[in-house]
């Protein structure tokens, strides 16, 4: 159904799970990847926790690492377009931050503006939040300043999310030279952000702020409440592979 309107608030927290089962994978060898969200270069994706709700694949060439995510569950799509898909390169050192890329990243002003707009039943608010994102949120990369990074950047970092009917497709590229390590074993955590994780604290928000942006309070989101289900949804997966 078009127009499943976005942003999962605190009411959703009780029905999601942050599964972190580590998976050993071989990063796919990639050639001529175009980051357009089309997934035409990817032969197959790994089903997260065998739930059939979202899937991923990680690839690499000599210079870059590539991420593909496909989200089929509508609830997870709503979370992803409002709060972002997080790609975290785990440092393994408690004294060092993980390196994180977040996209989509509609900021507070964008969310506030959409909430105050008159509800439009013809509008797909998933696409609206993607299109109104103003850049990528970066945190913990050794040579990149923390904060919002422009789509037109000099680092070679790019991400794209598109909605095709009832599926959200995501692709990203990160040059290996920007990672904490350039070769050898690496752990990558992929997360559909629920807006309540530790990242929220790093963005300078708190529970009061999260409540203030409850999408079911008013505006464009007010007619769409949370989906009721007894099933817990896996929001993240940790993958271990080798950069070469």
N, C-alpha and C positions, 0 to 999 in steps of 0.2 A: 504494500500500500504506500503510495507516494505521500510524502509529508509526515513521516514519523518523527516527531519533533524532539529536539536534541537536549542532551544534558542530563546526566543521571545524578540526582541529588543524594542527600544523606539517607533517604528512605531505601535506596537500592543497596546500601552497604551490607545489609544482612543476608543478601542472596547471591553474593559473589565470593569467589575464593581466589587467593593468590598462590596458586600452585607453582612450586619452583623446582620441579623434578628436572635434574640436569640430564641432558641428552648429548651423547657423543655423535657427532655428525661429520661427514666429509663435505667441506664447502665445495660447491659446484664450480667447475672451470667455466668461465664465461668469456664471451667475445662480443664486442660491439653492442654493449648494452645501452639502450636509450631509456632514460628514466622518464617514462610517460604514463606509468600506471597501467599499461596495457598487458603486461605479463607475457608478451609473445615470445620472449627469449627463454622463458622458464619451462622446463620439461615437466616438472612435478613439484608439489609442495608437501610439506609434512603437516599432517593433521595434529593440532595441539591437543594432547591428552586423549586422542581418539574420541573426541566429543562431536566432531563434525560441525563445529561452530566457527572456527577460524584456523588458518593454516599459514605456514611460513616456509621460506627457503632462503639460504644464504649462499652467495657465490663470490668469486674473486677472479681477478686477473692479476697481472704483474703489479699494477699500480693501485688498484681500488678494491674495496669490498662492497658488495651489493646486498641489499635486503629487499625481499618481496614478502608482502603480507596480504592475505585475502581474508576478509571478514564477511561471513555469511549470516551470522546471527544479528538480528536487528538491534537488540539491546546493546550488544558490543559495538555495533556501528555507531549508535548514538553516543556512547562513551568516547569512542575514538575521535569523532569529528569535533566534539566539544572540548575534550581534554587532551587529545593527542595520542599517537602511538609513540611509545618511548623505545628507543634503541640505546641500550646501555652497554658500554664496554667495561667489564668489571676489572677493577684494579687489583683485587686480591690483597690489598694492603689497607688496614683500618685507618692509617694516617693519610691516605690519598683518596680523593674523590673518584667515583666512577665517572667516566666520560659519557655524557648523555646528549642525544639529539631528540627533539620533540617536534613532531608535525603530525597533523595540523595543529596550529597554535593561534586560535582566535583569542585575542586578548580581552581584558575586562571591558574595555570601551566597546568592542564589537559585540560581546555578549549582552551588555547593557542596552545597546542600541536595538538589537534584535528583539530583546524582551519587551521593549517599549513600543515596538511596531504593532500595528493592527494585524491580527492573525489572517494569513492568506492560505486558504485550503489548496490553492494551486501551486504553492511554492514548496520545493523540497528543501527543508532546512538543513539537511545533511550537506548538500551542495553549497548552500548559502554560507555555512560556517567554514567550509574549506576555502571558498573563494574569497572570503573576507580575512583570512589569515594573512598577516603582513610579513611573515618571515619564519625562520626556524629558531626555536629556543635551544641554545647551546649551553652546556655546563660541564666543566671539568676537562676540556680538551687542552693539552699542554700549550699549544701555540695559538689558540683562538680565545678571544675575550668572552667571558661568560655573559649571557644575555641574548637579546634578539639579533639574529644574523639575517641580513638581507637575502632575498632570493638571488639577486645579482651580486655574488660575492667572489672574492679572489681565491678562495680556498678549494674550489672544486666540489663543494658539498651541495647536494641537491636532493630534494624529496618531492614526490608527487602523489596525490591521492585523488581518485576519481570514483564516482558512484555510477554503476551500470545496473540499472533496474534494481534488484534487491541485494546487490553485492557491493562491498567497498574494496577497492583495489589500492594498494600502496606499494611504492618503490622508493628506494633511497640509495645514494652512492656516497661513500666517504673515502677519500684518499688514505691509503695506508700510512703515509708520512704524517698524517694528523692524529694518528692513534697513539696511545701510550706505548705500544710495542708495534713493530713493523713486520716481525716474523716470529714463528713459533706458536705455541699453544695460547689460545685466547678464549675467554668466556664472554658470551654475549647474552644479555637478557632482553627479551622482547616483551613489552607490556602494553596491553590496552589500558590506558590510564583511566582510573575511576574518579579522579579529581580529589581523592582523599589520601593519597600515598605520601611518602616522605618528600616527593618532589614538590608537592604543594607548599610545604614549609620553606623549601629553598626558593620558591617564587615569591616569598613574602606574604603568603596568605595564611589564614588560620580557619578554624572551624566556624567562627562567626562570619568570616567573609564568605565561606562556602555556602552557609545558610542564606546569606544575602543574595546569592546568585542561584538560589533554588529555582530551577526552570519551571516548576509547577506552580509558582507563586503568582505570576502575572504574564502579560504580554503574549508573544507569539507561541510560547510553550504551554500556556495555561490549560489548553484543552486535552493535553496528552499526559496522562499519569503513568506511573511505572507499571510495567508488565508484571503480573503476579505469577510466580512460579516457585516450586519447591526445589528445583534443581539449582545447584551451585555452578557458577560459570568460572572456568579457569581463565584468569586475566593475564598470566605471564608464564613464560617458559625460559629456562636457562639452557643455552647451547654451548658446547665446548668443541672447538675445532682447531685447525692449524693454519696459520697464515704462511704463505710461501712466496 
